[in-house]
Amino acid sequence: MLRTELVDLINGGEAWAFVGSGASVGSGGLTWEGLLSAILDAAASDLRERIISDRTFEKARNGRNFARCFSVVESALGREGLESAVRASLAHIRQPGPLARLLADWPFRGYITTNFDHILERAVEDLRQRGWVPVGNSDDEVRKVSADPSEMVWHVHGSLEMRDGSRMILTEDDYDSIYLGDTPVSRQLNALLLQRRFFGALVSFRIRRAPCSPYSQTWAATRTRQSSRTCATTTTST
């Protein structure tokens, strides 16, 4: 049951939502393990054997450290090959599932998502209004989230559809590039958390995996400082 304060906050139309993998998995998307398996299945046999026989890959997969797994995959397929494989594996995600539609039906001012797909944009346009803007994670794209942003979906981990202005965050180096140190993405995330009066409704969905970036610690510290303005509702999808 949602608390009355959270309902009032969302209905005020000023809150943002942070949306993770649950909305995509509920729309037919893949978990990290599923995505990794799909990429391996589609790879040439010699490349697949090279990857799965790598001791670093084996250890990372057993420990569910998928960022390290994708680092090994990238070394075998190359960056372009890795991103092409991800796009091919997730190309079937077109229609929003029940969870994505539920989130879109709530009057959030904007969304921050770690998902590569654009089901939130489609769900919002189907249920509420057209004209919502997808935002990537390049320096120029991140600037769009400054000032008084609204009616946008910020893909902090990249996008399947935005080849320009967006890089998929998959490998360890990718995570470091946006979260390690004083980066444009980390600065803007903190700005939204610290400065937005109604940045309060956090809806986060996660799959079981080993932490692969400093973001979890950064988010936890920031959320602790902002506990009076941040509400969290978390479910788990495996």
C-alpha positions as CSV (number, residue, x, y, z in Angstrom):
1,M,0.0,0.0,0.0
2,L,1.3,3.4,-0.9
3,R,1.4,6.0,1.9
4,T,-0.8,9.0,1.5
5,E,2.2,11.3,1.5
6,L,3.7,9.5,-1.5
7,V,0.4,9.6,-3.4
8,D,0.1,13.3,-2.8
9,L,3.7,13.9,-3.8
10,I,3.2,12.1,-7.1
11,N,-0.1,13.6,-7.8
12,G,1.4,17.0,-7.3
13,G,3.1,16.6,-10.7
14,E,6.6,17.7,-9.5
15,A,8.2,14.4,-8.6
16,W,10.7,12.5,-10.7
17,A,11.0,8.7,-10.9
18,F,14.1,6.6,-11.1
19,V,13.3,3.5,-13.1
20,G,15.5,0.4,-13.3
21,S,15.4,-3.0,-15.0
22,G,12.0,-4.2,-13.7
23,A,10.0,-2.1,-16.1
24,S,12.0,-3.4,-19.1
25,V,12.0,-7.1,-18.0
26,G,8.2,-6.7,-17.5
27,S,8.0,-5.6,-21.1
28,G,9.8,-8.6,-22.5
29,G,13.3,-7.4,-21.9
30,L,16.2,-9.4,-20.7
31,T,18.0,-9.6,-17.4
32,W,21.8,-9.1,-17.5
33,E,22.3,-12.8,-17.5
34,G,19.8,-13.2,-20.3
35,L,21.4,-10.4,-22.4
36,L,24.9,-12.0,-21.9
37,S,23.6,-15.4,-22.9
38,A,21.9,-14.0,-26.0
39,I,25.1,-12.2,-27.1
40,L,27.1,-15.4,-26.6
41,D,24.6,-17.5,-28.5
42,A,24.7,-15.1,-31.5
43,A,28.5,-14.8,-31.6
44,A,30.7,-16.8,-34.0
45,S,31.8,-20.1,-32.5
46,D,35.5,-19.2,-32.2
47,L,34.7,-15.9,-30.5
48,R,32.2,-17.5,-28.1
49,E,34.8,-20.2,-27.2
50,R,37.4,-17.5,-26.6
51,I,35.1,-15.6,-24.3
52,I,33.7,-18.5,-22.2
53,S,37.2,-20.0,-21.8
54,D,38.6,-16.8,-20.3
55,R,39.2,-17.3,-16.6
56,T,38.3,-13.7,-15.8
57,F,35.0,-14.1,-17.6
58,E,34.2,-17.4,-15.9
59,K,34.9,-15.9,-12.4
60,A,33.0,-12.7,-13.2
61,R,30.0,-14.6,-14.5
62,N,29.9,-16.9,-11.4
63,G,30.0,-13.8,-9.2
64,R,27.4,-12.1,-11.3
65,N,29.8,-9.2,-12.0
66,F,28.3,-8.4,-15.5
67,A,30.3,-5.3,-16.1
68,R,33.4,-7.3,-16.0
69,C,31.8,-10.0,-18.2
70,F,31.0,-7.4,-20.8
71,S,34.5,-6.0,-20.5
72,V,35.8,-9.4,-21.7
73,V,33.1,-9.6,-24.4
74,E,34.2,-6.2,-25.7
75,S,37.8,-7.3,-25.9
76,A,36.7,-10.1,-28.2
77,L,34.0,-8.4,-30.3
78,G,35.2,-4.8,-30.2
79,R,33.1,-1.9,-29.1
80,E,31.0,-1.7,-32.3
81,G,30.5,-5.4,-32.2
82,L,29.4,-5.3,-28.6
83,E,26.9,-2.5,-29.1
84,S,25.5,-4.1,-32.2
85,A,25.0,-7.4,-30.4
86,V,23.2,-5.6,-27.6
87,R,20.9,-3.8,-30.0
88,A,20.1,-7.0,-31.8
89,S,19.4,-8.9,-28.6
90,L,17.0,-6.1,-27.4
91,A,15.4,-5.2,-30.7
92,H,12.2,-7.1,-29.8
93,I,11.3,-4.7,-26.9
94,R,8.6,-2.5,-28.5
95,Q,5.5,-2.5,-26.4
96,P,5.4,-1.3,-22.7
97,G,4.4,-3.9,-20.2
98,P,2.0,-3.4,-17.2
99,L,4.6,-2.0,-14.9
100,A,5.9,0.5,-17.5
101,R,2.4,1.6,-18.2
102,L,1.6,2.0,-14.5
103,L,4.7,4.2,-14.1
104,A,3.8,6.2,-17.1
105,D,0.2,6.8,-15.9
106,W,1.5,8.5,-12.7
107,P,2.0,12.2,-13.3
108,F,5.8,12.3,-12.8
109,R,7.6,15.4,-14.0
110,G,10.3,13.3,-15.6
111,Y,12.1,9.9,-15.4
112,I,15.7,8.8,-14.9
113,T,16.2,5.3,-16.2
114,T,19.1,2.9,-16.5
115,N,17.3,1.0,-19.3
116,F,18.5,1.2,-22.9
117,D,15.0,0.8,-24.4
118,H,12.4,3.6,-24.9
119,I,9.3,1.9,-23.5
120,L,8.8,4.7,-21.0
121,E,8.5,7.3,-23.7
122,R,6.1,5.1,-25.6
123,A,4.0,4.4,-22.5
124,V,3.8,8.1,-21.6
125,E,2.8,9.1,-25.1
126,D,0.1,6.4,-25.2
127,L,-1.4,7.3,-21.9
128,R,-0.7,11.0,-21.3
129,Q,0.8,13.1,-24.0
130,R,3.2,13.3,-26.8
131,G,6.4,15.4,-27.0
132,W,8.4,13.8,-24.2
133,V,12.1,14.1,-24.9
134,P,14.7,11.2,-24.6
135,V,18.0,12.4,-23.2
136,G,21.3,10.6,-23.5
137,N,24.5,10.6,-21.4
138,S,27.0,12.7,-23.5
139,D,28.1,16.0,-22.1
140,D,25.8,17.9,-24.5
141,E,22.9,15.7,-23.6
142,V,23.4,16.0,-19.9
143,R,23.1,19.8,-20.1
144,K,19.5,19.3,-21.1
145,V,18.7,18.0,-17.6
146,S,19.9,21.3,-16.0
147,A,17.8,24.3,-15.1
148,D,14.2,23.3,-14.7
149,P,13.8,20.0,-16.7
150,S,10.5,18.4,-17.3
151,E,8.8,16.0,-19.8
152,M,12.0,14.0,-20.4
153,V,13.3,10.6,-19.9
154,W,17.0,10.7,-19.1
155,H,18.8,7.5,-20.2
156,V,21.8,7.7,-17.9
157,H,23.2,4.4,-19.1
158,G,22.6,5.0,-22.8
159,S,20.0,4.2,-25.4
160,L,19.3,1.7,-28.1
161,E,17.9,4.4,-30.4
162,M,20.2,7.4,-29.7
163,R,23.4,6.5,-31.5
164,D,24.5,10.1,-31.2
165,G,24.8,11.7,-27.8
166,S,24.5,8.4,-25.9
167,R,26.9,5.6,-25.0
168,M,25.7,2.3,-23.6
169,I,27.1,1.7,-20.1
170,L,28.1,-2.0,-20.2
171,T,31.7,-2.5,-19.2
172,E,33.8,-1.6,-16.1
173,D,35.4,1.3,-18.1
174,D,31.9,2.5,-19.1
175,Y,30.8,2.7,-15.5
176,D,34.0,4.5,-14.4
177,S,33.6,7.0,-17.2
178,I,30.3,8.3,-15.9
179,Y,30.4,7.7,-12.1
180,L,34.1,7.7,-11.1
181,G,35.1,11.2,-10.0
182,D,33.5,14.5,-10.8
183,T,31.8,13.6,-14.1
184,P,28.9,15.5,-15.9
185,V,26.5,12.6,-15.2
186,S,27.4,12.3,-11.5
187,R,27.2,16.0,-11.0
188,Q,23.8,16.3,-12.6
189,L,22.4,13.3,-10.7
190,N,23.5,14.9,-7.5
191,A,22.1,18.2,-8.6
192,L,18.7,16.7,-9.2
193,L,18.8,14.9,-5.9
194,L,20.0,17.8,-3.9
195,Q,18.2,20.8,-5.5
196,R,14.8,19.6,-6.8
197,R,12.3,20.3,-4.1
198,F,10.0,17.6,-5.3
199,F,12.5,15.0,-6.4
200,G,10.9,12.6,-4.1
201,A,9.5,9.4,-5.7
202,L,12.2,6.9,-6.4
203,V,10.9,3.8,-8.1
204,S,13.8,1.4,-8.6
205,F,13.8,-2.1,-9.9
206,R,16.9,-4.2,-9.8
207,I,18.1,-7.7,-10.9
208,R,20.5,-9.8,-8.8
209,R,24.0,-8.8,-9.7
210,A,27.2,-7.9,-8.1
211,P,27.8,-4.1,-7.8
212,C,29.7,-2.9,-10.7
213,S,30.1,0.8,-10.2
214,P,30.6,3.4,-7.4
215,Y,27.1,4.6,-8.2
216,S,25.4,2.5,-5.5
217,Q,27.5,4.1,-2.8
218,T,27.1,7.6,-4.4
219,W,23.3,7.2,-4.5
220,A,23.1,5.8,-1.0
221,A,25.1,8.7,0.5
222,T,23.1,11.3,-1.4
223,R,19.8,9.7,-0.6
224,T,20.7,9.6,3.1
225,R,21.3,13.4,3.0
226,Q,18.0,13.9,1.2
227,S,15.8,11.5,3.1
228,S,13.3,14.1,4.0
229,R,12.6,14.6,0.3
230,T,13.1,11.2,-1.1
231,C,10.8,8.2,-1.0
232,A,11.8,4.8,-2.2
233,T,9.7,1.9,-3.5
234,T,11.8,-1.1,-4.5
235,T,10.9,-4.5,-6.0
236,T,13.2,-7.1,-7.3
237,S,13.2,-8.9,-10.7
238,T,15.5,-11.8,-11.1
